[in-house]
Amino acid sequence: MRARLDRERRQAHSGVAMNLRSTLGALILLMIVTTGSASGPTPPAKPDPATLAEVRQLLREVPLIDGHNDLPWQYRKRSNDFNAIDLARDTRELNPPLVTDIPRLRAGGVGAQFWSVYVPTIPAGPPAVQAVVEQIDVVHQIVAQYPETFEMALTAGDIERIHRAIGYQYVLSVHGHAELARQRASDALPQFA
């Protein structure tokens, strides 16, 4: 009797396992077939014109603020060569490509950015202070080169004023600044803000 119950239990477990394997196999096969039959990525859905118009109106009224952009560091990696980067054109064509240019900022409705003057953990001390000062200078040069597009905003009121006037601004932020503290960078940096 006990042997018969054990045999029936094993058959029941075997049947459940077999059904589970069959179901899992069918699911995997379905995924392969549907993936394989697709002719590439699905194109994005076309936005509803009324919704798109509403979003664009909202972005004209309230600035969308990008909380981090390391564009000054990208200039530094290119020896701060202002002839190598034209922000008025598509910078995806550069080698290596950039993620920032004026046409894409405008198309995306970005109203302000925090341009980060990044300092890696090495170098520390005076070289770190120099890296920050150079990047702050790069930011000022970018603003001078594209005054119709960029203006420095130091306060929330500046962001609102500039957004109403030209529609775009940048806000400078220093990050990775723990390395600067050892050199009393706070004494050296205010003159550049």
Summary of the structure (lengths in Angstrom):
residues: 193
radius of gyration: 28.2
end to end distance: 89.2
largest distance: 93.3
contacts: 479
relative contact order: 0.11
helix: 55%
strand: 12%
